[in-house]
Amino acid sequence: MASKQPYLPGLDIQQQPPQPKRAGKHKGSNKNRIDNLEKRVIQLEAENALVSSQLEGDEPGEDEGE
């Protein structure tokens, strides 16, 4: 049991290095994030077009809000 105690500080030391690595990975993941956001924008614009066309069909008066 006592021999397992030194392992705990070792684990704590291993948990610290990922912080600098994250900063490095951030630059690479930003491109993926941008790509995903662009895809989401296209999806949302398509959804918005559908919803707005439905609103115009159901209630033409709703257009005044824009």
mmCIF file of the N, C-alpha and C atoms, coordinates in Angstrom:
data_MODEL
# 
_entry.id   MODEL 
# 
loop_
_atom_site.group_PDB 
_atom_site.id 
_atom_site.type_symbol 
_atom_site.label_atom_id 
_atom_site.label_alt_id 
_atom_site.label_comp_id 
_atom_site.label_asym_id 
_atom_site.label_entity_id 
_atom_site.label_seq_id 
_atom_site.pdbx_PDB_ins_code 
_atom_site.Cartn_x 
_atom_site.Cartn_y 
_atom_site.Cartn_z 
_atom_site.occupancy 
_atom_site.B_iso_or_equiv 
_atom_site.pdbx_formal_charge 
_atom_site.auth_seq_id 
_atom_site.auth_comp_id 
_atom_site.auth_asym_id 
_atom_site.auth_atom_id 
_atom_site.pdbx_PDB_model_num 
ATOM 1   N N  . MET A 1 1  ? 0.839   -1.209 0.000   1.00 0.00 ? 1  MET A N  1 
ATOM 2   C CA . MET A 1 1  ? 0.000   0.000  0.000   1.00 0.00 ? 1  MET A CA 1 
ATOM 3   C C  . MET A 1 1  ? 0.872   1.256  0.000   1.00 0.00 ? 1  MET A C  1 
ATOM 4   N N  . ALA A 1 2  ? 1.875   1.265  0.893   1.00 0.00 ? 2  ALA A N  1 
ATOM 5   C CA . ALA A 1 2  ? 2.735   2.439  1.018   1.00 0.00 ? 2  ALA A CA 1 
ATOM 6   C C  . ALA A 1 2  ? 3.512   2.687  -0.284  1.00 0.00 ? 2  ALA A C  1 
ATOM 7   N N  . SER A 1 3  ? 3.811   1.609  -1.030  1.00 0.00 ? 3  SER A N  1 
ATOM 8   C CA . SER A 1 3  ? 4.582   1.771  -2.259  1.00 0.00 ? 3  SER A CA 1 
ATOM 9   C C  . SER A 1 3  ? 3.755   2.449  -3.353  1.00 0.00 ? 3  SER A C  1 
ATOM 10  N N  . LYS A 1 4  ? 2.430   2.444  -3.217  1.00 0.00 ? 4  LYS A N  1 
ATOM 11  C CA . LYS A 1 4  ? 1.580   3.080  -4.231  1.00 0.00 ? 4  LYS A CA 1 
ATOM 12  C C  . LYS A 1 4  ? 1.533   4.606  -4.058  1.00 0.00 ? 4  LYS A C  1 
ATOM 13  N N  . GLN A 1 5  ? 1.839   5.103  -2.872  1.00 0.00 ? 5  GLN A N  1 
ATOM 14  C CA . GLN A 1 5  ? 1.765   6.557  -2.639  1.00 0.00 ? 5  GLN A CA 1 
ATOM 15  C C  . GLN A 1 5  ? 2.684   7.358  -3.571  1.00 0.00 ? 5  GLN A C  1 
ATOM 16  N N  . PRO A 1 6  ? 3.951   6.951  -3.776  1.00 0.00 ? 6  PRO A N  1 
ATOM 17  C CA . PRO A 1 6  ? 4.816   7.720  -4.689  1.00 0.00 ? 6  PRO A CA 1 
ATOM 18  C C  . PRO A 1 6  ? 4.233   7.834  -6.104  1.00 0.00 ? 6  PRO A C  1 
ATOM 19  N N  . TYR A 1 7  ? 3.368   6.891  -6.520  1.00 0.00 ? 7  TYR A N  1 
ATOM 20  C CA . TYR A 1 7  ? 2.762   6.948  -7.857  1.00 0.00 ? 7  TYR A CA 1 
ATOM 21  C C  . TYR A 1 7  ? 1.830   8.150  -8.019  1.00 0.00 ? 7  TYR A C  1 
ATOM 22  N N  . LEU A 1 8  ? 1.145   8.522  -6.944  1.00 0.00 ? 8  LEU A N  1 
ATOM 23  C CA . LEU A 1 8  ? 0.184   9.626  -7.045  1.00 0.00 ? 8  LEU A CA 1 
ATOM 24  C C  . LEU A 1 8  ? 0.861   10.936 -7.451  1.00 0.00 ? 8  LEU A C  1 
ATOM 25  N N  . PRO A 1 9  ? 1.974   11.345 -6.809  1.00 0.00 ? 9  PRO A N  1 
ATOM 26  C CA . PRO A 1 9  ? 2.653   12.566 -7.263  1.00 0.00 ? 9  PRO A CA 1 
ATOM 27  C C  . PRO A 1 9  ? 3.098   12.445 -8.723  1.00 0.00 ? 9  PRO A C  1 
ATOM 28  N N  . GLY A 1 10 ? 3.483   11.254 -9.130  1.00 0.00 ? 10 GLY A N  1 
ATOM 29  C CA . GLY A 1 10 ? 3.901   11.043 -10.521 1.00 0.00 ? 10 GLY A CA 1 
ATOM 30  C C  . GLY A 1 10 ? 2.750   11.304 -11.474 1.00 0.00 ? 10 GLY A C  1 
ATOM 31  N N  . LEU A 1 11 ? 1.539   10.884 -11.100 1.00 0.00 ? 11 LEU A N  1 
ATOM 32  C CA . LEU A 1 11 ? 0.363   11.110 -11.940 1.00 0.00 ? 11 LEU A CA 1 
ATOM 33  C C  . LEU A 1 11 ? 0.058   12.605 -12.026 1.00 0.00 ? 11 LEU A C  1 
ATOM 34  N N  . ASP A 1 12 ? 0.217   13.303 -10.904 1.00 0.00 ? 12 ASP A N  1 
ATOM 35  C CA . ASP A 1 12 ? -0.040  14.751 -10.903 1.00 0.00 ? 12 ASP A CA 1 
ATOM 36  C C  . ASP A 1 12 ? 0.903   15.450 -11.872 1.00 0.00 ? 12 ASP A C  1 
ATOM 37  N N  . ILE A 1 13 ? 2.163   15.017 -11.881 1.00 0.00 ? 13 ILE A N  1 
ATOM 38  C CA . ILE A 1 13 ? 3.157   15.641 -12.769 1.00 0.00 ? 13 ILE A CA 1 
ATOM 39  C C  . ILE A 1 13 ? 2.784   15.364 -14.229 1.00 0.00 ? 13 ILE A C  1 
ATOM 40  N N  . GLN A 1 14 ? 2.243   14.176 -14.507 1.00 0.00 ? 14 GLN A N  1 
ATOM 41  C CA . GLN A 1 14 ? 1.863   13.843 -15.883 1.00 0.00 ? 14 GLN A CA 1 
ATOM 42  C C  . GLN A 1 14 ? 0.652   14.652 -16.339 1.00 0.00 ? 14 GLN A C  1 
ATOM 43  N N  . GLN A 1 15 ? -0.182  15.081 -15.409 1.00 0.00 ? 15 GLN A N  1 
ATOM 44  C CA . GLN A 1 15 ? -1.385  15.827 -15.788 1.00 0.00 ? 15 GLN A CA 1 
ATOM 45  C C  . GLN A 1 15 ? -1.063  17.271 -16.181 1.00 0.00 ? 15 GLN A C  1 
ATOM 46  N N  . GLN A 1 16 ? 0.085   17.792 -15.784 1.00 0.00 ? 16 GLN A N  1 
ATOM 47  C CA . GLN A 1 16 ? 0.426   19.186 -16.094 1.00 0.00 ? 16 GLN A CA 1 
ATOM 48  C C  . GLN A 1 16 ? 0.881   19.405 -17.544 1.00 0.00 ? 16 GLN A C  1 
ATOM 49  N N  . PRO A 1 17 ? 1.722   18.552 -18.131 1.00 0.00 ? 17 PRO A N  1 
ATOM 50  C CA . PRO A 1 17 ? 2.206   18.792 -19.497 1.00 0.00 ? 17 PRO A CA 1 
ATOM 51  C C  . PRO A 1 17 ? 1.125   19.008 -20.559 1.00 0.00 ? 17 PRO A C  1 
ATOM 52  N N  . PRO A 1 18 ? -0.037  18.347 -20.498 1.00 0.00 ? 18 PRO A N  1 
ATOM 53  C CA . PRO A 1 18 ? -1.044  18.569 -21.550 1.00 0.00 ? 18 PRO A CA 1 
ATOM 54  C C  . PRO A 1 18 ? -1.432  20.026 -21.770 1.00 0.00 ? 18 PRO A C  1 
ATOM 55  N N  . GLN A 1 19 ? -1.242  20.891 -20.784 1.00 0.00 ? 19 GLN A N  1 
ATOM 56  C CA . GLN A 1 19 ? -1.627  22.302 -20.960 1.00 0.00 ? 19 GLN A CA 1 
ATOM 57  C C  . GLN A 1 19 ? -0.835  22.965 -22.097 1.00 0.00 ? 19 GLN A C  1 
ATOM 58  N N  . PRO A 1 20 ? 0.502   22.891 -22.099 1.00 0.00 ? 20 PRO A N  1 
ATOM 59  C CA . PRO A 1 20 ? 1.234   23.476 -23.234 1.00 0.00 ? 20 PRO A CA 1 
ATOM 60  C C  . PRO A 1 20 ? 0.886   22.792 -24.553 1.00 0.00 ? 20 PRO A C  1 
ATOM 61  N N  . LYS A 1 21 ? 0.655   21.478 -24.525 1.00 0.00 ? 21 LYS A N  1 
ATOM 62  C CA . LYS A 1 21 ? 0.324   20.767 -25.757 1.00 0.00 ? 21 LYS A CA 1 
ATOM 63  C C  . LYS A 1 21 ? -0.991  21.286 -26.319 1.00 0.00 ? 21 LYS A C  1 
ATOM 64  N N  . ARG A 1 22 ? -1.947  21.577 -25.463 1.00 0.00 ? 22 ARG A N  1 
ATOM 65  C CA . ARG A 1 22 ? -3.240  22.075 -25.929 1.00 0.00 ? 22 ARG A CA 1 
ATOM 66  C C  . ARG A 1 22 ? -3.066  23.368 -26.725 1.00 0.00 ? 22 ARG A C  1 
ATOM 67  N N  . ALA A 1 23 ? -2.202  24.260 -26.223 1.00 0.00 ? 23 ALA A N  1 
ATOM 68  C CA . ALA A 1 23 ? -1.997  25.540 -26.905 1.00 0.00 ? 23 ALA A CA 1 
ATOM 69  C C  . ALA A 1 23 ? -1.476  25.279 -28.322 1.00 0.00 ? 23 ALA A C  1 
ATOM 70  N N  . GLY A 1 24 ? -0.605  24.289 -28.481 1.00 0.00 ? 24 GLY A N  1 
ATOM 71  C CA . GLY A 1 24 ? -0.065  23.961 -29.793 1.00 0.00 ? 24 GLY A CA 1 
ATOM 72  C C  . GLY A 1 24 ? -1.127  23.348 -30.688 1.00 0.00 ? 24 GLY A C  1 
ATOM 73  N N  . LYS A 1 25 ? -1.953  22.476 -30.117 1.00 0.00 ? 25 LYS A N  1 
ATOM 74  C CA . LYS A 1 25 ? -2.995  21.818 -30.913 1.00 0.00 ? 25 LYS A CA 1 
ATOM 75  C C  . LYS A 1 25 ? -4.066  22.815 -31.352 1.00 0.00 ? 25 LYS A C  1 
ATOM 76  N N  . HIS A 1 26 ? -4.269  23.845 -30.544 1.00 0.00 ? 26 HIS A N  1 
ATOM 77  C CA . HIS A 1 26 ? -5.321  24.823 -30.839 1.00 0.00 ? 26 HIS A CA 1 
ATOM 78  C C  . HIS A 1 26 ? -5.196  25.362 -32.258 1.00 0.00 ? 26 HIS A C  1 
ATOM 79  N N  . LYS A 1 27 ? -3.965  25.680 -32.665 1.00 0.00 ? 27 LYS A N  1 
ATOM 80  C CA . LYS A 1 27 ? -3.770  26.280 -33.987 1.00 0.00 ? 27 LYS A CA 1 
ATOM 81  C C  . LYS A 1 27 ? -4.267  25.339 -35.081 1.00 0.00 ? 27 LYS A C  1 
ATOM 82  N N  . GLY A 1 28 ? -3.991  24.051 -34.919 1.00 0.00 ? 28 GLY A N  1 
ATOM 83  C CA . GLY A 1 28 ? -4.422  23.082 -35.926 1.00 0.00 ? 28 GLY A CA 1 
ATOM 84  C C  . GLY A 1 28 ? -5.921  22.859 -35.898 1.00 0.00 ? 28 GLY A C  1 
ATOM 85  N N  . SER A 1 29 ? -6.488  22.829 -34.697 1.00 0.00 ? 29 SER A N  1 
ATOM 86  C CA . SER A 1 29 ? -7.918  22.535 -34.577 1.00 0.00 ? 29 SER A CA 1 
ATOM 87  C C  . SER A 1 29 ? -8.771  23.723 -35.009 1.00 0.00 ? 29 SER A C  1 
ATOM 88  N N  . ASN A 1 30 ? -8.175  24.909 -35.066 1.00 0.00 ? 30 ASN A N  1 
ATOM 89  C CA . ASN A 1 30 ? -8.958  26.080 -35.481 1.00 0.00 ? 30 ASN A CA 1 
ATOM 90  C C  . ASN A 1 30 ? -9.472  25.913 -36.904 1.00 0.00 ? 30 ASN A C  1 
ATOM 91  N N  . LYS A 1 31 ? -8.661  25.305 -37.780 1.00 0.00 ? 31 LYS A N  1 
ATOM 92  C CA . LYS A 1 31 ? -9.104  25.110 -39.165 1.00 0.00 ? 31 LYS A CA 1 
ATOM 93  C C  . LYS A 1 31 ? -10.315 24.182 -39.187 1.00 0.00 ? 31 LYS A C  1 
ATOM 94  N N  . ASN A 1 32 ? -10.244 23.091 -38.421 1.00 0.00 ? 32 ASN A N  1 
ATOM 95  C CA . ASN A 1 32 ? -11.382 22.171 -38.362 1.00 0.00 ? 32 ASN A CA 1 
ATOM 96  C C  . ASN A 1 32 ? -12.591 22.880 -37.788 1.00 0.00 ? 32 ASN A C  1 
ATOM 97  N N  . ARG A 1 33 ? -12.363 23.703 -36.760 1.00 0.00 ? 33 ARG A N  1 
ATOM 98  C CA . ARG A 1 33 ? -13.465 24.436 -36.131 1.00 0.00 ? 33 ARG A CA 1 
ATOM 99  C C  . ARG A 1 33 ? -14.107 25.373 -37.145 1.00 0.00 ? 33 ARG A C  1 
ATOM 100 N N  . ILE A 1 34 ? -13.278 26.062 -37.926 1.00 0.00 ? 34 ILE A N  1 
ATOM 101 C CA . ILE A 1 34 ? -13.805 26.989 -38.942 1.00 0.00 ? 34 ILE A CA 1 
ATOM 102 C C  . ILE A 1 34 ? -14.600 26.212 -39.983 1.00 0.00 ? 34 ILE A C  1 
ATOM 103 N N  . ASP A 1 35 ? -14.052 25.077 -40.430 1.00 0.00 ? 35 ASP A N  1 
ATOM 104 C CA . ASP A 1 35 ? -14.757 24.258 -41.432 1.00 0.00 ? 35 ASP A CA 1 
ATOM 105 C C  . ASP A 1 35 ? -16.112 23.830 -40.895 1.00 0.00 ? 35 ASP A C  1 
ATOM 106 N N  . ASN A 1 36 ? -16.124 23.365 -39.636 1.00 0.00 ? 36 ASN A N  1 
ATOM 107 C CA . ASN A 1 36 ? -17.385 22.924 -39.043 1.00 0.00 ? 36 ASN A CA 1 
ATOM 108 C C  . ASN A 1 36 ? -18.367 24.086 -38.919 1.00 0.00 ? 36 ASN A C  1 
ATOM 109 N N  . LEU A 1 37 ? -17.859 25.262 -38.534 1.00 0.00 ? 37 LEU A N  1 
ATOM 110 C CA . LEU A 1 37 ? -18.735 26.424 -38.398 1.00 0.00 ? 37 LEU A CA 1 
ATOM 111 C C  . LEU A 1 37 ? -19.305 26.825 -39.763 1.00 0.00 ? 37 LEU A C  1 
ATOM 112 N N  . GLU A 1 38 ? -18.469 26.764 -40.803 1.00 0.00 ? 38 GLU A N  1 
ATOM 113 C CA . GLU A 1 38 ? -18.954 27.109 -42.140 1.00 0.00 ? 38 GLU A CA 1 
ATOM 114 C C  . GLU A 1 38 ? -20.053 26.146 -42.578 1.00 0.00 ? 38 GLU A C  1 
ATOM 115 N N  . LYS A 1 39 ? -19.864 24.849 -42.286 1.00 0.00 ? 39 LYS A N  1 
ATOM 116 C CA . LYS A 1 39 ? -20.898 23.865 -42.633 1.00 0.00 ? 39 LYS A CA 1 
ATOM 117 C C  . LYS A 1 39 ? -22.178 24.164 -41.862 1.00 0.00 ? 39 LYS A C  1 
ATOM 118 N N  . ARG A 1 40 ? -22.007 24.529 -40.583 1.00 0.00 ? 40 ARG A N  1 
ATOM 119 C CA . ARG A 1 40 ? -23.178 24.830 -39.735 1.00 0.00 ? 40 ARG A CA 1 
ATOM 120 C C  . ARG A 1 40 ? -23.906 26.061 -40.274 1.00 0.00 ? 40 ARG A C  1 
ATOM 121 N N  . VAL A 1 41 ? -23.142 27.072 -40.711 1.00 0.00 ? 41 VAL A N  1 
ATOM 122 C CA . VAL A 1 41 ? -23.756 28.284 -41.257 1.00 0.00 ? 41 VAL A CA 1 
ATOM 123 C C  . VAL A 1 41 ? -24.615 27.922 -42.467 1.00 0.00 ? 41 VAL A C  1 
ATOM 124 N N  . ILE A 1 42 ? -24.073 27.065 -43.342 1.00 0.00 ? 42 ILE A N  1 
ATOM 125 C CA . ILE A 1 42 ? -24.825 26.654 -44.537 1.00 0.00 ? 42 ILE A CA 1 
ATOM 126 C C  . ILE A 1 42 ? -26.099 25.940 -44.125 1.00 0.00 ? 42 ILE A C  1 
ATOM 127 N N  . GLN A 1 43 ? -25.991 25.049 -43.116 1.00 0.00 ? 43 GLN A N  1 
ATOM 128 C CA . GLN A 1 43 ? -27.174 24.324 -42.649 1.00 0.00 ? 43 GLN A CA 1 
ATOM 129 C C  . GLN A 1 43 ? -28.202 25.287 -42.078 1.00 0.00 ? 43 GLN A C  1 
ATOM 130 N N  . LEU A 1 44 ? -27.734 26.235 -41.241 1.00 0.00 ? 44 LEU A N  1 
ATOM 131 C CA . LEU A 1 44 ? -28.653 27.172 -40.604 1.00 0.00 ? 44 LEU A CA 1 
ATOM 132 C C  . LEU A 1 44 ? -29.313 28.080 -41.642 1.00 0.00 ? 44 LEU A C  1 
ATOM 133 N N  . GLU A 1 45 ? -28.542 28.494 -42.653 1.00 0.00 ? 45 GLU A N  1 
ATOM 134 C CA . GLU A 1 45 ? -29.128 29.335 -43.701 1.00 0.00 ? 45 GLU A CA 1 
ATOM 135 C C  . GLU A 1 45 ? -30.217 28.563 -44.447 1.00 0.00 ? 45 GLU A C  1 
ATOM 136 N N  . ALA A 1 46 ? -29.963 27.275 -44.702 1.00 0.00 ? 46 ALA A N  1 
ATOM 137 C CA . ALA A 1 46 ? -30.965 26.449 -45.386 1.00 0.00 ? 46 ALA A CA 1 
ATOM 138 C C  . ALA A 1 46 ? -32.208 26.314 -44.504 1.00 0.00 ? 46 ALA A C  1 
ATOM 139 N N  . GLU A 1 47 ? -31.989 26.052 -43.211 1.00 0.00 ? 47 GLU A N  1 
ATOM 140 C CA . GLU A 1 47 ? -33.124 25.940 -42.278 1.00 0.00 ? 47 GLU A CA 1 
ATOM 141 C C  . GLU A 1 47 ? -33.889 27.261 -42.220 1.00 0.00 ? 47 GLU A C  1 
ATOM 142 N N  . ASN A 1 48 ? -33.145 28.362 -42.145 1.00 0.00 ? 48 ASN A N  1 
ATOM 143 C CA . ASN A 1 48 ? -33.760 29.680 -42.060 1.00 0.00 ? 48 ASN A CA 1 
ATOM 144 C C  . ASN A 1 48 ? -34.622 29.949 -43.295 1.00 0.00 ? 48 ASN A C  1 
ATOM 145 N N  . ALA A 1 49 ? -34.109 29.563 -44.458 1.00 0.00 ? 49 ALA A N  1 
ATOM 146 C CA . ALA A 1 49 ? -34.868 29.762 -45.698 1.00 0.00 ? 49 ALA A CA 1 
ATOM 147 C C  . ALA A 1 49 ? -36.169 28.957 -45.656 1.00 0.00 ? 49 ALA A C  1 
ATOM 148 N N  . LEU A 1 50 ? -36.067 27.709 -45.164 1.00 0.00 ? 50 LEU A N  1 
ATOM 149 C CA . LEU A 1 50 ? -37.269 26.874 -45.077 1.00 0.00 ? 50 LEU A CA 1 
ATOM 150 C C  . LEU A 1 50 ? -38.273 27.475 -44.110 1.00 0.00 ? 50 LEU A C  1 
ATOM 151 N N  . VAL A 1 51 ? -37.801 27.849 -42.922 1.00 0.00 ? 51 VAL A N  1 
ATOM 152 C CA . VAL A 1 51 ? -38.702 28.386 -41.899 1.00 0.00 ? 51 VAL A CA 1 
ATOM 153 C C  . VAL A 1 51 ? -39.328 29.696 -42.356 1.00 0.00 ? 51 VAL A C  1 
ATOM 154 N N  . SER A 1 52 ? -38.503 30.570 -42.929 1.00 0.00 ? 52 SER A N  1 
ATOM 155 C CA . SER A 1 52 ? -39.042 31.867 -43.361 1.00 0.00 ? 52 SER A CA 1 
ATOM 156 C C  . SER A 1 52 ? -40.063 31.675 -44.487 1.00 0.00 ? 52 SER A C  1 
ATOM 157 N N  . SER A 1 53 ? -39.808 30.715 -45.360 1.00 0.00 ? 53 SER A N  1 
ATOM 158 C CA . SER A 1 53 ? -40.777 30.473 -46.444 1.00 0.00 ? 53 SER A CA 1 
ATOM 159 C C  . SER A 1 53 ? -42.077 29.908 -45.874 1.00 0.00 ? 53 SER A C  1 
ATOM 160 N N  . GLN A 1 54 ? -41.953 29.078 -44.830 1.00 0.00 ? 54 GLN A N  1 
ATOM 161 C CA . GLN A 1 54 ? -43.151 28.535 -44.187 1.00 0.00 ? 54 GLN A CA 1 
ATOM 162 C C  . GLN A 1 54 ? -43.918 29.659 -43.495 1.00 0.00 ? 54 GLN A C  1 
ATOM 163 N N  . LEU A 1 55 ? -43.193 30.551 -42.825 1.00 0.00 ? 55 LEU A N  1 
ATOM 164 C CA . LEU A 1 55 ? -43.846 31.664 -42.136 1.00 0.00 ? 55 LEU A CA 1 
ATOM 165 C C  . LEU A 1 55 ? -44.560 32.551 -43.152 1.00 0.00 ? 55 LEU A C  1 
ATOM 166 N N  . GLU A 1 56 ? -43.901 32.822 -44.279 1.00 0.00 ? 56 GLU A N  1 
ATOM 167 C CA . GLU A 1 56 ? -44.522 33.661 -45.303 1.00 0.00 ? 56 GLU A CA 1 
ATOM 168 C C  . GLU A 1 56 ? -45.783 33.001 -45.839 1.00 0.00 ? 56 GLU A C  1 
ATOM 169 N N  . GLY A 1 57 ? -45.772 31.677 -45.961 1.00 0.00 ? 57 GLY A N  1 
ATOM 170 C CA . GLY A 1 57 ? -46.933 30.962 -46.468 1.00 0.00 ? 57 GLY A CA 1 
ATOM 171 C C  . GLY A 1 57 ? -48.072 30.958 -45.455 1.00 0.00 ? 57 GLY A C  1 
ATOM 172 N N  . ASP A 1 58 ? -47.731 30.770 -44.168 1.00 0.00 ? 58 ASP A N  1 
ATOM 173 C CA . ASP A 1 58 ? -48.768 30.682 -43.125 1.00 0.00 ? 58 ASP A CA 1 
ATOM 174 C C  . ASP A 1 58 ? -49.269 32.064 -42.720 1.00 0.00 ? 58 ASP A C  1 
ATOM 175 N N  . GLU A 1 59 ? -48.291 32.951 -42.376 1.00 0.00 ? 59 GLU A N  1 
ATOM 176 C CA . GLU A 1 59 ? -48.675 34.280 -41.888 1.00 0.00 ? 59 GLU A CA 1 
ATOM 177 C C  . GLU A 1 59 ? -47.847 35.349 -42.596 1.00 0.00 ? 59 GLU A C  1 
ATOM 178 N N  . PRO A 1 60 ? -48.357 35.935 -43.654 1.00 0.00 ? 60 PRO A N  1 
ATOM 179 C CA . PRO A 1 60 ? -47.613 36.971 -44.387 1.00 0.00 ? 60 PRO A CA 1 
ATOM 180 C C  . PRO A 1 60 ? -47.262 38.163 -43.506 1.00 0.00 ? 60 PRO A C  1 
ATOM 181 N N  . GLY A 1 61 ? -48.035 38.437 -42.454 1.00 0.00 ? 61 GLY A N  1 
ATOM 182 C CA . GLY A 1 61 ? -47.788 39.582 -41.584 1.00 0.00 ? 61 GLY A CA 1 
ATOM 183 C C  . GLY A 1 61 ? -46.495 39.456 -40.798 1.00 0.00 ? 61 GLY A C  1 
ATOM 184 N N  . GLU A 1 62 ? -45.961 38.246 -40.645 1.00 0.00 ? 62 GLU A N  1 
ATOM 185 C CA . GLU A 1 62 ? -44.734 38.042 -39.882 1.00 0.00 ? 62 GLU A CA 1 
ATOM 186 C C  . GLU A 1 62 ? -43.531 38.724 -40.534 1.00 0.00 ? 62 GLU A C  1 
ATOM 187 N N  . ASP A 1 63 ? -43.603 39.000 -41.822 1.00 0.00 ? 63 ASP A N  1 
ATOM 188 C CA . ASP A 1 63 ? -42.486 39.612 -42.542 1.00 0.00 ? 63 ASP A CA 1 
ATOM 189 C C  . ASP A 1 63 ? -42.161 40.998 -42.000 1.00 0.00 ? 63 ASP A C  1 
ATOM 190 N N  . GLU A 1 64 ? -43.118 41.658 -41.377 1.00 0.00 ? 64 GLU A N  1 
ATOM 191 C CA . GLU A 1 64 ? -42.902 43.015 -40.884 1.00 0.00 ? 64 GLU A CA 1 
ATOM 192 C C  . GLU A 1 64 ? -41.833 43.068 -39.798 1.00 0.00 ? 64 GLU A C  1 
ATOM 193 N N  . GLY A 1 65 ? -41.576 41.956 -39.124 1.00 0.00 ? 65 GLY A N  1 
ATOM 194 C CA . GLY A 1 65 ? -40.576 41.929 -38.058 1.00 0.00 ? 65 GLY A CA 1 
ATOM 195 C C  . GLY A 1 65 ? -39.171 42.176 -38.567 1.00 0.00 ? 65 GLY A C  1 
ATOM 196 N N  . GLU A 1 66 ? -38.889 41.828 -39.814 1.00 0.00 ? 66 GLU A N  1 
ATOM 197 C CA . GLU A 1 66 ? -37.525 41.992 -40.335 1.00 0.00 ? 66 GLU A CA 1 
ATOM 198 C C  . GLU A 1 66 ? -37.263 43.390 -40.833 1.00 0.00 ? 66 GLU A C  1 
# 
